[in-house]
Amino acid sequence: MNLTKLAEYNIWANDKTRNLLRGLTEEEFSRELLPPYGNIRSLIAHIVLAIEINFVLRVDGGAMDGDDHWEYLCRLPMRELLDHWRKMDLRLMEFASTHLDLDAVFPNFLGEGEIWVGHDDYFTQYLIHTVHHRAQVMSALRLMGKEAIGTDYLFYLSSLVS
């Protein structure tokens, strides 16, 4: 598996999504339609927080208060939040070729204790996590009567030869 190529795909797909979202008003970006996150703003804040907090805690070995950072992200104007999301995508891109010996500890979300996660699984988690939430964003756009786009990997591959 070529993680760098997958990271490039992730940026491509998220850039397409961000460009689409930039056409929304702040009101549309914050419109309550999408459980459990309520709105696109909260969903994007969740994507960013999941990547950012785990980089800080599990890769960098730093400290971060998730609740405080969640509040900070949710208060950002739409364009700043979308820019911050891209910043995290670029960090994930850089991560694809570094920290190859990563051995991160995560809580066992399905039971007690902890699980050890290596570099490839760490990267794969965030790639798949973002794909899932990107689909939720497209669903929310459709609920608002807005255009939604496809961001399948095959579309990305096709864009490379276009």
MOWOLIN-V100237 format. One record per helix or strand of 3 or more residues. SS is the DSSP state (~ for helix, > for strand). FROM is the first residue (numbers start at 1). LEN is the number of residues. If there is no record, write none. Layout:
SS|FROM|LEN + SS|FROM|LEN
This chain:
~|3|19 + ~|26|4 + ~|40|20 + ~|66|10 + ~|78|19 + >|103|5 + >|114|5 + ~|119|25 + ~|153|9
